[in-house]
């Protein structure tokens, strides 16, 4: 990561980010090294205090993007720049999807939450450390008296709170949440989401929130990025994108999302997210052309660039959807 941003309120800038992973060829006499492109030419900015939602189906590159922003994966091409006042190892923290698996079973809650301080502030005295521990546990709804217990003694929701407390103890500027509630019950999900919103309000946090649940993303996010096969197909203000999706893939995601209305669900006509005549496409074609029912000849020849639909919305499509004004 480079500390090169001077723009006001911009904490992170992603420019033409591409991430590739080597893959094992199944061919005995294959020539050269093959790579899988998990992200391709991804660009956007993250402003201070904003919640950025990242959505897309499994395999779209959401987790790869999150881990690259956190510095856990090196870009193949492109850059992730951060503001001069941001220290990556302290000010960018990560909340993982599987809360229990992310916590060392041999460590007590106290050890788990305090571990980041061992690296960031090793000279902090014992009294200060305990005060920080107590503060971090209580702000996420955990009992300080339970600090000597182990993660397996807590529920899934409590384990996620431990993970959040661990991330918050360094007082970060950016909190990256990768599917933080997908493994939790519905009632517990709401509690954790409200906790994240409260922490954001209290500490001025910038959140990067990844989820499959579009209604959840719509509730918590100010801005949204829609990923498909490693490319951004749409981005903008959350309500603008949800109310007037410009890309066929975004509309497909919204249309298949369940709604809490039994009458609506009974009358809903199923809309397949895949086109029945899905095509194999070349690398030059639009990444969505194999599924798109509205494809035209231009779509099979090259990738569309991001185009501005409004000051609140960009879309990568030659023929974006139109809505009455």
N, C-alpha and C positions, 0 to 999 in steps of 0.2 A: 504493500500500500504506500501511496505517496501523500505527504502532507502539503498539498499545493492549492487548496481552495481558499480564495479570498472573498468570494461572494457572500453577502450578508444572508444569514439564516440557512445557508446550504451546508449541511454537515458531511454529505457524501455525494460524489459524482461518479457515475459509472459510464465509461465511454468505450463503445465498440468491443464489449467483452465477449470473448470466445473461450470456451473451456472444452478441451478434448481429453479423452482417456484412451490409452492403448487397449486393444482388444485382441484376444487370442484367435487366430485364424483356424478354421476347421479343415482347411485345405492343406494337404501334405506338401505340395510343391508351390505354395503361395510365395509371391515375391514381395519383399518390402514389409514395412510395419503398417498395420491398419489401426485407424483411430475411430473412436465413436465421438461425435460432436454433441455434447450435452447442452451447451449454450452457444448461440451464434449471434454475434453483432448486437449485443444487448446494451442499450444506453438509456439512462434516466438519472434524475437527481432526487435526493432525499432532503427535505427541509426540516429544520428544528421544530420539535413539538408535534409533528404530523405522524399519523398512523398510516403506513403504506401497506395495503393488502396485496398479496400475491396469490393468484388462483390459476388453476389449470389441472387437468386430469393427471393421474399417475404417469410418470415418465416425461412430463413436460419440462423438467429442469428446475423445479421450485427449490428443492433441497440443495441441489448443486449451487444455485444462485445464492441461497442463504449462507452456505458454508464458504463460498468465495468472498462474500461481503464481510464475513467474520474473520477472514484471513486463514481459514483452515484449508483452503484449496488455492493453489496458485493459478492465475489466468494463463491460458496458452497465448492469447492475443488480447490486446486492449488493456484497460487500467481501471482500478478502483482508487479514486483520490478522496482524501478526507480533509476536514478543516484543520487548521494549524493547532487548534486547542484540543484536538482529539488524540489520545494515546490509545492505539488499537487494543493492546492487551488489558487495559483497565477500563476504557470508556465504551468498548463494544463487547457486550455479553450475550450469551446464547442460552435459550431455554429449549430443551430437546423434547421430542415427541413422546418417547417412552421414558417417563419420569423415573420409574424404579430402575430400569436398566442403565440409566445415566448416572446413578448414584452407586458409589463403591460400597458393597455390602459389608466390608470389614471396618468401615469407618462410622463413628457415631455422627449424629446430626450436627453436633458441635464441630467436629472435625471437617465434615463436608462443607458446612457453610463458611467456616473460617479459612479453608484451604486457599482461596484466591488471595487473601491477605498475606499468606506466607510468601507469596511471590511478589505482590505489589508493595506491601508495607511490612517487610520482615522485622523492622526495628520497633514496631508498635508494641507498647508494654502490655502486660497481661490485663490490667484493669481496663484499658481502652478497648482491647480486643473483646472482652466480655461485654462491655457496653455496646459495642457495635453488633455483637451477636444477638444480644437481647433486643436491640432496636430492630434488627433485620427480621428476627423471628416474629416479633409482635406485629410488625407492619404487614405481614402476610397472613396473620391469623393463627400462628403457632404458639404453643405454650412453651415459654422459656424453661420451665421445669422439666420438660421432656428432652432436653438437649443431649442427654447421655444415652438415649435410645438409638436403635438402628433403623435404617430405612424400611426393612421388611416388616417392622412393627406398625407401620402407618398405612392408611388407605391410599388409593391411587391419587385422590385429590390432594391429600396431605403431602404425598411425595412430590407432586408438582409444585406445591407451595414451598417445599424445601428447596427445589431447584430454582424457583424464582428468588427466594431469599439469598441463595448462594450467588445468583447473578447480580442481585441488587447491592450486595455488601460493599462492592467497590464504587458505588454511586456512579453507574455508567451514564453516558449520554444517549446511547443507542442500545435497545434491547431487541434482539432478533428471536422471534418465537416461531419455531418450526412445528406446525400441527400440535400446539401445546395442549389441546383439549380433546383430540380425536379419540383417545382411549378412555375418556371419562363419561360417566352417566350424564344425562341431560341437565339435571338439577345442579350437579357439580360443575358442569361446563359454565353455566351462567355465573356461578360464584367466582370461578377463576377469571372469566372475562371481565367481570365487574372489578375484581382485584386489580387486574392490569390497567383498567381505565382509571382507577383511583390512584395507582402508583404514578401513572402518567401525569395526572392532574397535580399531584403533590410535588413531583420532582422534575416536571418539565421534560419527561422522557420522549424520545423519538422511538416509535415502535415499527418494526417490520414484522407483519403478521401473515403467516402462511397457513392456508386451510383449504380443504375440499368443500366445506360447508359455505355456500355462497351467502346464505342469509346471515351467517355469523360474520363473514367478511364485510357484508354491507352494514351491519350494526356497528362494528368497531372501527372501520377504516374511513379515512378522509379521502384518500386517493387509492387507485387500484391499478394493478398491472395484470394483464391476462397473458399467460404463456402457453404456447403450443409448440411442441417439438423443439424446445430450446430457443424459440424466437418470441419476441413481444409482438402480439398481433393487435393489442389494443391497450391504451392506458389513458387515465384521466381522472377527474373527480368522480368519486364513487357513485353518487346519485345520477350524474349525467350518464355514466356508462350503463348503469342498471336500467334507467328509464329509456334510454335511446342507444342501445348497443349498435355500434357501427360495423362490427365484424360478424360474419355468419357464425363463427365458432363461439363468440361471446353470447350471441342470442341463443344458440343451441344449449350452452351451459345453463343459461337462465331458464329456458323453457323446460328442461328436464328436472329442475330443482323442485322437490316436493313443497307443497304449500299447506299451511294449517287450516284448510278449509275442506271438509268432507264433500260438500256439494260440488265444489270446483274439481276436486280430484276424481269424482265419479263421472263428470262430464268431460274431463280432459281427454283429448285425442293424443295418443302417444306420438312423440316426435323423435325419431331415431337420431342420435348424435352423429352417427356414421351414415354416409350416403350408401344406398344399396349397390350402386355401381362404383364402389371405391376403386381408384386407379393406383397403379404403381407409378411413382413420379420420379423425374430426374432431379439432380441437385440444383439445376438452374430454375426449376419451376417454383411457383408459390408453394410454401410449405403446407398449405391447407388444401391445395387443389384436388388432391385425391379424395377428399370427403365432400367438397363443396358442390352443392346442387346448382349454384349460380355461376360456375366456372365458364370462362370463355377462352379463346385461343391465346390471348395475351398472358393469361394466368399460367399456361404451360411453358412459357418461354423465359420468364425471369421472376425474381422475387420482387414484390412491391415494397417500396420505401414507405416509411411513416409519413402520413399526410395529416394535416390539421383539419379536423371537422369543426372545431370551435376552440375558444381559448381554454376550454376545460377538457378537451378530448382529442386524442390522436389515434389513428388506426392505420394498420398496414394492410391495405386492400385496394385493388384497382377499382372495384365497384362496391363501395360501402353501402350499407343499407340506408334507405331514406325514410324519413318520417314527416308527417304533416306538421307545419309550423303552427 
